[in-house]
């Protein structure tokens, strides 16, 4: 009698099934580590099924070499070889152009380069979706990082299961589950030394902070943090939808090109959670980047009748000011491009 398949395999297959493109090509992003190899194993089960709702679904993979490790070429080659044994096609291999002088830190620079490579892979292969192998452990780490930054509900919501072309079906599985899936498939995952290097903040959370919290606070802290992310995501989605409606109602006919105006009094009456989101939507609509909490707070102060009328400098070379009594913008919050 054949050995019983681990339950983690079946759970991964079901989770992947729900997120595959049933009529097109989905690429699995694979680094060669346990999480992404396990995702590839689960996805391979559904590749070109002979019948059923996924009969037209195709699954390939993309391997991105960040060129940050002396053995990166060998790691990439090994990952591609293991993916080939799973029958995935096409297999796309790309090198990421990581800019260490970008000033955003090595992790952020690598992420930017990685997602640029993903976009290239989708275009070259004609894929509609890319699956990423984040797990419940990654979700717990993300929530802790969000708490440390004090970044609000959206950050506490952690890693989204779906965003644009990206799907993350393994958020309900643990890192131990993915290691079990690899062992069952007789695959040998790569152990990235950066994952245990405490000079990287996420690695420090993974190797020191979470184990400490498990020992001193609760053995189920990872599950609790992941549950917090799910609740926060639902709350944030509701608030953001409400904010979009308020923003649409408050946005006035644009004046000069690139300028945006909203009624000060009406914006001030909105609840703080909605008000801050409306301001952020306005900044993005004007061509800027999502403002920091500090910048949002500075713009909120403009809504008061007393104090400075601005301008407040914003991300994306924009500024916000309150229209003065002498101007046609009296009673308006105005967001405009900065001149310098």
PEQUI-V40821 format. One record per residue. N is the residue number from 1. PHI is phi in whole degrees, -180 to 180 (none if undefined). D_CENTER is the distance of its C-alpha to the mean C-alpha in whole Angstrom. Layout:
n:N phi:PHI d_center:D_CENTER
n:N phi:PHI d_center:D_CENTER
This chain:
n:1 phi:none d_center:43
n:2 phi:-70 d_center:40
n:3 phi:-63 d_center:37
n:4 phi:-71 d_center:35
n:5 phi:-71 d_center:32
n:6 phi:-60 d_center:29
n:7 phi:-61 d_center:28
n:8 phi:-60 d_center:24
n:9 phi:-64 d_center:25
n:10 phi:-65 d_center:26
n:11 phi:-66 d_center:23
n:12 phi:-66 d_center:20
n:13 phi:-62 d_center:22
n:14 phi:-65 d_center:22
n:15 phi:-65 d_center:18
n:16 phi:-68 d_center:18
n:17 phi:-54 d_center:21
n:18 phi:-71 d_center:19
n:19 phi:-118 d_center:16
n:20 phi:-72 d_center:18
n:21 phi:-74 d_center:20
n:22 phi:-70 d_center:23
n:23 phi:-127 d_center:25
n:24 phi:-146 d_center:23
n:25 phi:-99 d_center:21
n:26 phi:-115 d_center:18
n:27 phi:-101 d_center:17
n:28 phi:-94 d_center:16
n:29 phi:-80 d_center:14
n:30 phi:-127 d_center:17
n:31 phi:-95 d_center:17
n:32 phi:98 d_center:20
n:33 phi:-80 d_center:19
n:34 phi:-62 d_center:20
n:35 phi:-62 d_center:17
n:36 phi:-74 d_center:16
n:37 phi:-67 d_center:20
n:38 phi:-63 d_center:20
n:39 phi:-62 d_center:17
n:40 phi:-63 d_center:20
n:41 phi:-61 d_center:23
n:42 phi:-66 d_center:22
n:43 phi:-70 d_center:21
n:44 phi:-61 d_center:24
n:45 phi:-60 d_center:26
n:46 phi:-99 d_center:25
n:47 phi:-68 d_center:26
n:48 phi:52 d_center:29
n:49 phi:-60 d_center:30
n:50 phi:-74 d_center:34
n:51 phi:-155 d_center:33
n:52 phi:94 d_center:31
n:53 phi:-65 d_center:28
n:54 phi:-106 d_center:27
n:55 phi:-63 d_center:30
n:56 phi:-96 d_center:28
n:57 phi:-75 d_center:25
n:58 phi:-123 d_center:24
n:59 phi:-130 d_center:22
n:60 phi:-120 d_center:21
n:61 phi:-149 d_center:19
n:62 phi:-127 d_center:18
n:63 phi:-116 d_center:19
n:64 phi:-109 d_center:18
n:65 phi:-93 d_center:20
n:66 phi:-79 d_center:19
n:67 phi:58 d_center:22
n:68 phi:-104 d_center:22
n:69 phi:-124 d_center:24
n:70 phi:-60 d_center:28
n:71 phi:-107 d_center:27
n:72 phi:-62 d_center:24
n:73 phi:-64 d_center:27
n:74 phi:-69 d_center:28
n:75 phi:-61 d_center:25
n:76 phi:-63 d_center:24
n:77 phi:-62 d_center:27
n:78 phi:-66 d_center:27
n:79 phi:-62 d_center:24
n:80 phi:-62 d_center:25
n:81 phi:-65 d_center:28
n:82 phi:-69 d_center:27
n:83 phi:-66 d_center:25
n:84 phi:-63 d_center:28
n:85 phi:-66 d_center:30
n:86 phi:-83 d_center:27
n:87 phi:85 d_center:28
n:88 phi:-73 d_center:25
n:89 phi:-159 d_center:26
n:90 phi:-82 d_center:25
n:91 phi:-110 d_center:24
n:92 phi:-110 d_center:22
n:93 phi:-120 d_center:22
n:94 phi:-133 d_center:21
n:95 phi:-101 d_center:21
n:96 phi:-90 d_center:18
n:97 phi:-95 d_center:20
n:98 phi:-82 d_center:19
n:99 phi:-100 d_center:20
n:100 phi:-70 d_center:21
n:101 phi:-97 d_center:23
n:102 phi:-71 d_center:20
n:103 phi:84 d_center:20
n:104 phi:-104 d_center:17
n:105 phi:96 d_center:17
n:106 phi:-64 d_center:17
n:107 phi:-66 d_center:14
n:108 phi:-67 d_center:12
n:109 phi:-64 d_center:15
n:110 phi:-65 d_center:14
n:111 phi:-64 d_center:10
n:112 phi:-59 d_center:11
n:113 phi:-64 d_center:14
n:114 phi:-63 d_center:13
n:115 phi:-71 d_center:11
n:116 phi:-64 d_center:14
n:117 phi:-67 d_center:16
n:118 phi:-61 d_center:13
n:119 phi:-62 d_center:15
n:120 phi:-64 d_center:18
n:121 phi:-63 d_center:18
n:122 phi:-59 d_center:17
n:123 phi:-66 d_center:20
n:124 phi:-67 d_center:23
n:125 phi:-90 d_center:22
n:126 phi:73 d_center:22
n:127 phi:-88 d_center:19
n:128 phi:-94 d_center:18
n:129 phi:-140 d_center:15
n:130 phi:-129 d_center:13
n:131 phi:-96 d_center:12
n:132 phi:-114 d_center:10
n:133 phi:-101 d_center:12
n:134 phi:-66 d_center:10
n:135 phi:-114 d_center:13
n:136 phi:-63 d_center:14
n:137 phi:-65 d_center:15
n:138 phi:-62 d_center:11
n:139 phi:-62 d_center:10
n:140 phi:-61 d_center:14
n:141 phi:-62 d_center:13
n:142 phi:-65 d_center:10
n:143 phi:-66 d_center:12
n:144 phi:-62 d_center:15
n:145 phi:-64 d_center:13
n:146 phi:-65 d_center:12
n:147 phi:-62 d_center:16
n:148 phi:-65 d_center:17
n:149 phi:-85 d_center:16
n:150 phi:62 d_center:17
n:151 phi:-96 d_center:14
n:152 phi:98 d_center:15
n:153 phi:-61 d_center:14
n:154 phi:-62 d_center:11
n:155 phi:-71 d_center:10
n:156 phi:-64 d_center:12
n:157 phi:-66 d_center:10
n:158 phi:72 d_center:8
n:159 phi:-89 d_center:5
n:160 phi:-73 d_center:6
n:161 phi:-69 d_center:9
n:162 phi:-139 d_center:9
n:163 phi:-155 d_center:7
n:164 phi:58 d_center:10
n:165 phi:-83 d_center:11
n:166 phi:-96 d_center:9
n:167 phi:-129 d_center:10
n:168 phi:-128 d_center:10
n:169 phi:-76 d_center:13
n:170 phi:-95 d_center:14
n:171 phi:-66 d_center:12
n:172 phi:-93 d_center:16
n:173 phi:-107 d_center:17
n:174 phi:-100 d_center:18
n:175 phi:-64 d_center:18
n:176 phi:-64 d_center:22
n:177 phi:-62 d_center:22
n:178 phi:-67 d_center:20
n:179 phi:-66 d_center:23
n:180 phi:-66 d_center:26
n:181 phi:-64 d_center:24
n:182 phi:-63 d_center:25
n:183 phi:-63 d_center:28
n:184 phi:-64 d_center:29
n:185 phi:-87 d_center:29
n:186 phi:59 d_center:30
n:187 phi:-108 d_center:27
n:188 phi:-109 d_center:27
n:189 phi:-77 d_center:24
n:190 phi:-82 d_center:23
n:191 phi:-101 d_center:23
n:192 phi:-71 d_center:21
n:193 phi:-62 d_center:23
n:194 phi:-65 d_center:20
n:195 phi:-67 d_center:19
n:196 phi:-114 d_center:22
n:197 phi:-92 d_center:22
n:198 phi:-69 d_center:22
n:199 phi:-70 d_center:22
n:200 phi:-93 d_center:18
n:201 phi:-59 d_center:17
n:202 phi:-63 d_center:15
n:203 phi:-65 d_center:18
n:204 phi:-64 d_center:20
n:205 phi:-61 d_center:18
n:206 phi:-69 d_center:18
n:207 phi:-95 d_center:22
n:208 phi:-121 d_center:23
n:209 phi:-74 d_center:22
n:210 phi:-64 d_center:21
n:211 phi:-59 d_center:24
n:212 phi:-63 d_center:26
n:213 phi:-65 d_center:25
n:214 phi:-64 d_center:25
n:215 phi:-74 d_center:29
n:216 phi:-100 d_center:30
n:217 phi:-118 d_center:28
n:218 phi:-162 d_center:27
n:219 phi:-69 d_center:26
n:220 phi:-105 d_center:24
n:221 phi:-62 d_center:22
n:222 phi:-65 d_center:19
n:223 phi:-64 d_center:19
n:224 phi:-65 d_center:20
n:225 phi:-66 d_center:17
n:226 phi:-66 d_center:15
n:227 phi:-66 d_center:17
n:228 phi:-60 d_center:16
n:229 phi:-62 d_center:13
n:230 phi:-64 d_center:14
n:231 phi:-64 d_center:17
n:232 phi:-64 d_center:15
n:233 phi:-65 d_center:12
n:234 phi:-66 d_center:15
n:235 phi:-64 d_center:17
n:236 phi:-64 d_center:14
n:237 phi:-63 d_center:15
n:238 phi:-65 d_center:18
n:239 phi:-64 d_center:19
n:240 phi:-68 d_center:17
n:241 phi:-67 d_center:19
n:242 phi:-63 d_center:22
n:243 phi:-63 d_center:21
n:244 phi:-61 d_center:21
n:245 phi:-68 d_center:24
n:246 phi:-65 d_center:25
n:247 phi:-60 d_center:24
n:248 phi:-62 d_center:26
n:249 phi:-74 d_center:29
n:250 phi:-88 d_center:29
n:251 phi:-66 d_center:29
n:252 phi:-93 d_center:32
n:253 phi:-57 d_center:33
n:254 phi:-65 d_center:32
n:255 phi:-93 d_center:35
n:256 phi:-63 d_center:35
n:257 phi:-57 d_center:32
n:258 phi:83 d_center:29
n:259 phi:-100 d_center:30
n:260 phi:-139 d_center:28
n:261 phi:-132 d_center:30
n:262 phi:-139 d_center:30
n:263 phi:-70 d_center:33
n:264 phi:-62 d_center:33
n:265 phi:-64 d_center:35
n:266 phi:-66 d_center:33
n:267 phi:-67 d_center:29
n:268 phi:-66 d_center:31
n:269 phi:-74 d_center:32
n:270 phi:-67 d_center:28
n:271 phi:-57 d_center:27
n:272 phi:-52 d_center:25
n:273 phi:-63 d_center:22
n:274 phi:-79 d_center:22
n:275 phi:-59 d_center:24
n:276 phi:-64 d_center:21
n:277 phi:-68 d_center:19
n:278 phi:-64 d_center:21
n:279 phi:-61 d_center:22
n:280 phi:-62 d_center:18
n:281 phi:-61 d_center:18
n:282 phi:-64 d_center:22
n:283 phi:-62 d_center:20
n:284 phi:-64 d_center:18
n:285 phi:-63 d_center:21
n:286 phi:-83 d_center:23
n:287 phi:104 d_center:21
n:288 phi:-97 d_center:19
n:289 phi:-98 d_center:16
n:290 phi:-57 d_center:15
n:291 phi:-73 d_center:17
n:292 phi:-71 d_center:17
n:293 phi:-60 d_center:19
n:294 phi:-64 d_center:22
n:295 phi:-67 d_center:22
n:296 phi:-61 d_center:22
n:297 phi:-63 d_center:24
n:298 phi:-66 d_center:27
n:299 phi:-69 d_center:26
n:300 phi:-58 d_center:27
n:301 phi:-64 d_center:30
n:302 phi:-68 d_center:32
n:303 phi:-73 d_center:32
n:304 phi:-80 d_center:35
n:305 phi:-70 d_center:38
n:306 phi:-101 d_center:39
n:307 phi:91 d_center:38
n:308 phi:-63 d_center:36
n:309 phi:-92 d_center:36
n:310 phi:100 d_center:33
n:311 phi:-85 d_center:32
n:312 phi:-108 d_center:28
n:313 phi:-75 d_center:26
n:314 phi:-127 d_center:23
n:315 phi:-60 d_center:20
n:316 phi:87 d_center:21
n:317 phi:58 d_center:24
n:318 phi:-119 d_center:25
n:319 phi:-142 d_center:27
n:320 phi:-124 d_center:28
n:321 phi:-147 d_center:32
n:322 phi:-96 d_center:34
n:323 phi:-63 d_center:37
n:324 phi:-87 d_center:40
n:325 phi:-60 d_center:43
n:326 phi:-81 d_center:45
n:327 phi:-110 d_center:42
n:328 phi:-70 d_center:41
n:329 phi:-95 d_center:38
n:330 phi:-58 d_center:39
n:331 phi:82 d_center:37
n:332 phi:-119 d_center:34
n:333 phi:-93 d_center:31
n:334 phi:-118 d_center:31
n:335 phi:-116 d_center:28
n:336 phi:-137 d_center:29
n:337 phi:-66 d_center:28
n:338 phi:-75 d_center:30
n:339 phi:-83 d_center:33
n:340 phi:-136 d_center:32
